Amino acid sequence: MGVQLAFIGSGGVANWQHFDNLERMDDAEIVAICDIDEEAARTAADRFDADVYTDHRDLYEEASNEIDAVFVCLPPFAHEDQELMAAERGIDLFVEKPLALSNEKAAEIRDAIEENDVVAQVGYNWRYSPGVDRARELLEGRTIGYVDGRWWGGVAGGEDHWWRHADRSGGQTVEQATHTFDAIRYLAGDVDRVFAAGENRISELVDFSDVTSATMEHESGAVSHVSTSCVAEDHQGGLDIVADGATLEVHQNAIEGIVDGEEIDEEFDREVEDNPYVREVRAFLEAVETGDDASVRAPYADSTKSLALTLAVNESIESGEPVDLS
C-alpha cells in the first residue's frame, strides 16, 4: 500500500509530472484528489480510483485519518490555509513552488510546519538534478567567485491566464525563474543584498517585466547574477560558475567545463533514475515513511529564503534601489 497521498490541485505539474511518476512507484498510493474544477479532479481521480473533492476543507474533514501526506500543487495566489490545515493535523507536505505571493504568508505556513513537526518539502527539483549534484561534488572545498544564471523562455498560459498577471503569479521571476535563484543559493549560499532592473518593452501579454537582470552579493562573498526573459524565441536555462580551479556550465542533466586543467563533459539520462522530479518525490516518500527528513534537500523553511529573494528582485525593480536580505 505504501504512503497514502492526497493532491490539492490536479493540473499543471501534478498532471504532467507527479501523476506519471507516482503511478510507477509501488510505495505510494494516491487516495484523494481535490480541485476546484470538479471535472479535472474527477479525471485525475478516475485514473487512481481515488476520492474526489472540490474543497480542501472537506478533504481534511473527511479523509485526514487516511492521508499520510498531501501534495499542494497550486498557483501562488491560491495558497490560503491548505498547508496550515495539513500541518495542524500532522499531515506531511510536498508544496510546489512558488510558496505564496508574500513573505508573510510563507512565514505563517513555515511556523505551522515547525510547530507541528511535519515533514515539508518544496518542489525545487534542481536540487535533485544530477548536474547540480556533480557541480557540488566538483566545487567542494573550492571558493566560488561568480555564478551567472538565466531563465529565458516564452509567455506561459493562454489568454488572460493567471501566469500573465503579477498580482496572481508574482511575475516570471517569482513563478518560473525561482528555480534559478534557488539553485544559486544551493551552490553559493544565502544572499545578503540584491539589485535588479527590469522592463516590459516587448510583450503586451504580461503586465510585469518581460526582461530582468538581478545582481546579488552572497554571505560567502560570492557574486551572482540572474537574467530572465519571457520573450525569448527558445528556452535557455542553466548556470555558469567560476571558482578557484574550476569553470563550469551546469544544467539539470548535463555539466561541462574545465576543472584543474582537465576538460569535463558529462550528460545524464533524465528519463530514468536521473529524472529530478522522480528523485525529489522518492526523497519525500522516504522522509514520510521514516519520519527522518535528512533526505529532504528543499525543506520549507529554507525555501522561504528563495521566495524572499525573488520578491526582493521585484521590489528592487520597482524602487530602483538595492534590497538588503541579511
C-alpha positions in Angstrom: 0.0 0.0 0.0 2.8 2.4 0.9 2.3 6.1 1.6 -1.2 7.4 1.3 -1.3 10.6 -0.7 -3.8 13.4 -1.5 -3.4 16.1 -4.1 -4.7 19.6 -3.8 -4.6 20.8 -7.4 -4.7 18.3 -10.3 -3.5 20.5 -13.2 -0.1 21.8 -14.1 2.9 20.0 -12.7 0.6 17.5 -10.9 -0.7 16.3 -14.2 2.4 16.5 -16.4 4.9 15.1 -13.9 3.8 13.9 -10.5 0.9 11.6 -11.5 3.0 9.8 -14.1 5.9 9.4 -11.7 3.9 8.2 -8.7 1.9 5.8 -10.9 5.2 3.9 -11.4 6.1 3.8 -7.7 5.0 0.8 -5.6 5.5 2.6 -2.3 2.8 5.3 -2.8 -0.9 5.4 -3.4 -3.0 8.4 -4.4 -6.2 8.1 -2.5 -7.8 11.6 -2.9 -7.8 14.4 -5.4 -9.0 17.9 -4.7 -9.5 20.6 -7.3 -12.0 23.5 -7.6 -12.5 22.2 -11.2 -14.6 19.1 -10.5 -14.2 17.7 -14.0 -10.4 17.9 -13.7 -10.5 16.4 -10.2 -12.7 13.5 -11.4 -10.5 12.8 -14.4 -7.4 12.5 -12.2 -9.3 10.5 -9.5 -10.6 8.0 -12.1 -7.0 7.2 -13.0 -6.1 6.2 -9.5 -9.5 5.1 -8.2 -9.3 8.0 -5.7 -11.9 10.0 -3.9 -12.9 13.4 -5.4 -13.2 16.7 -3.6 -13.7 20.3 -4.8 -13.0 21.9 -1.4 -9.8 21.2 0.6 -11.7 21.7 3.8 -14.0 18.8 3.0 -10.9 16.7 2.2 -9.3 17.3 5.6 -12.6 16.9 7.4 -13.5 13.6 5.8 -10.1 12.0 4.9 -7.4 13.2 7.3 -7.1 9.8 9.0 -6.5 8.1 5.7 -3.8 10.5 4.4 -0.1 10.4 5.3 0.9 13.3 3.1 -0.6 15.9 0.7 0.9 17.4 -2.4 -0.1 21.1 -2.7 0.2 22.0 -6.4 -1.5 25.4 -6.7 -0.8 28.7 -8.4 0.9 31.2 -6.0 -2.2 33.3 -5.5 -4.3 30.3 -4.4 -2.4 29.4 -1.2 -4.7 30.1 1.6 -5.0 27.6 4.5 -4.3 24.4 2.6 -0.9 23.9 4.2 -1.9 25.2 7.6 -4.8 22.7 7.8 -2.5 19.8 6.9 0.2 20.8 9.4 -2.3 21.2 12.2 -3.4 17.6 11.5 0.1 16.2 11.4 -0.1 15.5 7.7 3.3 15.8 5.8 3.5 18.3 2.9 5.0 18.4 -0.5 4.5 22.0 -1.7 5.1 23.1 -5.3 6.9 26.4 -5.8 6.3 29.3 -5.6 5.2 29.1 -2.0 3.0 32.2 -1.9 2.9 35.8 -3.1 4.2 37.3 0.2 6.8 36.6 2.8 4.1 36.9 5.5 2.0 34.0 4.1 5.1 31.8 3.7 6.3 32.6 7.2 2.8 31.7 8.6 3.0 28.3 6.9 6.6 27.8 7.9 5.7 28.4 11.6 2.8 26.0 11.5 5.1 23.3 9.9 7.7 23.8 12.6 5.2 23.9 15.5 3.6 20.6 14.3 6.9 18.9 13.4 5.7 17.6 10.0 7.9 16.8 7.0 7.7 19.6 4.5 9.4 19.6 1.1 9.2 22.2 -1.7 9.4 21.2 -5.4 12.8 22.8 -6.1 13.8 19.9 -8.4 17.1 21.5 -9.5 18.4 20.5 -6.1 17.8 16.8 -7.1 19.3 17.1 -10.5 22.4 15.1 -11.4 24.0 18.1 -13.0 23.8 20.1 -9.7 24.9 17.0 -7.8 28.0 16.8 -9.9 28.6 20.6 -9.6 28.5 20.3 -5.8 31.0 17.5 -5.9 33.4 19.3 -8.1 33.1 22.6 -6.2 33.6 21.1 -2.7 36.4 22.8 -0.9 36.7 25.5 -3.7 36.0 29.2 -3.4 33.1 30.2 -5.7 33.7 33.6 -7.1 30.8 34.1 -9.5 27.7 32.4 -10.7 25.6 33.5 -13.7 22.1 32.1 -14.2 19.5 32.5 -16.8 15.9 31.5 -17.4 14.8 32.6 -20.8 11.6 31.4 -22.5 8.1 32.4 -23.6 4.9 33.6 -22.1 3.0 30.8 -20.4 -0.7 30.1 -20.4 -3.5 31.1 -22.7 -5.4 34.4 -23.0 -5.8 36.1 -19.6 -4.1 33.1 -17.8 -3.1 33.8 -14.2 0.6 33.4 -15.1 0.4 36.6 -17.1 -0.6 38.8 -14.2 1.8 39.9 -11.5 -0.9 40.0 -8.8 -1.6 36.3 -9.3 1.8 34.8 -10.3 4.3 37.2 -8.9 5.8 37.6 -12.4 8.3 35.4 -14.2 11.0 35.9 -11.5 8.8 34.6 -8.7 6.9 31.9 -10.6 9.5 30.4 -13.0 13.0 31.7 -12.5 12.7 30.9 -8.8 14.4 27.6 -9.8 17.5 29.5 -11.0 17.7 31.7 -7.9 17.2 28.7 -5.6 19.9 26.7 -7.4 22.3 29.6 -7.0 21.5 29.8 -3.3 22.0 26.0 -3.0 25.5 26.3 -4.5 26.8 29.7 -3.4 24.9 30.2 -0.2 22.4 32.8 1.1 22.2 36.3 -0.4 22.9 39.5 1.6 21.8 42.1 -1.0 20.2 42.2 -4.4 20.0 44.9 -7.0 17.7 44.4 -10.0 16.4 46.2 -13.1 13.6 45.1 -15.4 11.4 46.5 -18.2 8.4 45.5 -20.2 9.4 46.6 -23.7 8.3 43.8 -26.0 5.3 41.7 -24.8 1.8 43.1 -24.4 0.7 39.7 -23.0 2.1 40.2 -19.5 1.8 43.1 -17.0 5.3 42.6 -15.5 8.9 42.9 -16.7 9.5 40.7 -19.7 13.2 41.1 -19.2 15.1 41.3 -15.9 18.6 41.5 -14.6 19.5 40.9 -10.9 22.9 41.1 -9.3 23.4 39.5 -5.9 26.0 39.7 -3.1 26.2 36.5 -1.0 27.1 36.0 2.6 30.0 33.8 1.4 31.5 36.7 -0.6 30.5 35.3 -3.9 28.7 37.5 -6.5 26.0 36.1 -8.8 23.6 37.3 -11.5 20.4 36.1 -13.0 18.7 37.2 -16.2 15.2 36.3 -17.1 13.1 36.8 -20.2 9.6 35.7 -21.3 10.1 37.0 -24.8 12.9 34.6 -25.9 12.3 32.6 -29.1 13.6 29.4 -27.4 14.1 28.2 -23.8 17.5 28.6 -22.2 18.3 27.8 -18.6 21.4 27.0 -16.6 24.3 28.2 -14.5 27.8 29.3 -15.4 30.2 29.1 -12.4 33.7 30.5 -11.9 35.6 29.1 -8.9 39.2 28.6 -8.0 40.4 25.9 -10.3 37.0 25.3 -12.0 34.9 26.9 -14.7 31.6 25.1 -15.2 28.4 25.2 -17.3 25.7 23.4 -15.3 22.3 22.2 -16.5 19.9 19.8 -14.7 21.1 16.8 -16.6 24.5 17.9 -18.0 27.7 19.6 -16.9 30.8 20.7 -18.8 33.8 22.8 -18.3 37.4 22.7 -17.0 38.5 21.6 -13.6 42.1 21.8 -12.6 43.1 21.9 -16.2 41.1 18.9 -17.3 38.0 19.1 -19.5 34.8 17.5 -18.4 31.7 16.9 -20.4 29.0 14.7 -18.8 25.4 14.0 -19.6 22.8 12.1 -17.6 19.7 10.2 -18.6 16.7 12.3 -17.5 14.2 9.6 -18.5 15.4 7.0 -16.0 16.8 7.3 -12.4 18.3 10.7 -13.1 15.0 12.5 -13.5 15.0 15.2 -10.8 11.2 15.1 -10.5 11.4 11.4 -9.6 14.3 11.9 -7.3 12.6 14.6 -5.3 9.4 12.6 -4.8 11.4 9.5 -3.8 13.3 11.5 -1.2 10.0 12.9 0.1 8.3 9.5 0.4 11.4 8.2 2.2 11.1 11.1 4.7 7.4 10.5 5.2 7.9 6.7 5.8 10.8 7.1 8.2 9.9 10.4 9.8 13.5 11.5 9.1 13.8 14.5 6.8 17.6 14.2 6.2 16.9 13.3 2.6 14.9 16.4 2.0 17.1 18.9 0.1 14.5 21.7 -0.2 12.8 22.0 3.3 10.1 24.5 3.5 11.9 26.8 5.9 14.9 27.1 3.7 12.7 27.5 0.6 11.1 30.6 2.1 14.5 32.3 1.6 14.3 31.7 -2.2 10.8 33.2 -2.2 12.1 36.2 -0.3 14.9 36.6 -2.8 12.6 36.7 -5.8 10.2 39.1 -4.1 13.2 41.3 -3.3 14.1 41.3 -7.0 10.6 42.7 -7.8 11.0 45.2 -5.0 14.3 46.4 -6.3 13.0 46.8 -9.9 10.1 48.9 -8.6 12.2 51.1 -6.2 15.3 51.3 -8.3 17.3 50.6 -5.1 19.2 47.6 -3.7 17.3 45.4 -1.2 19.0 44.1 1.9 18.2 40.5 2.8 20.8 39.9 5.6 
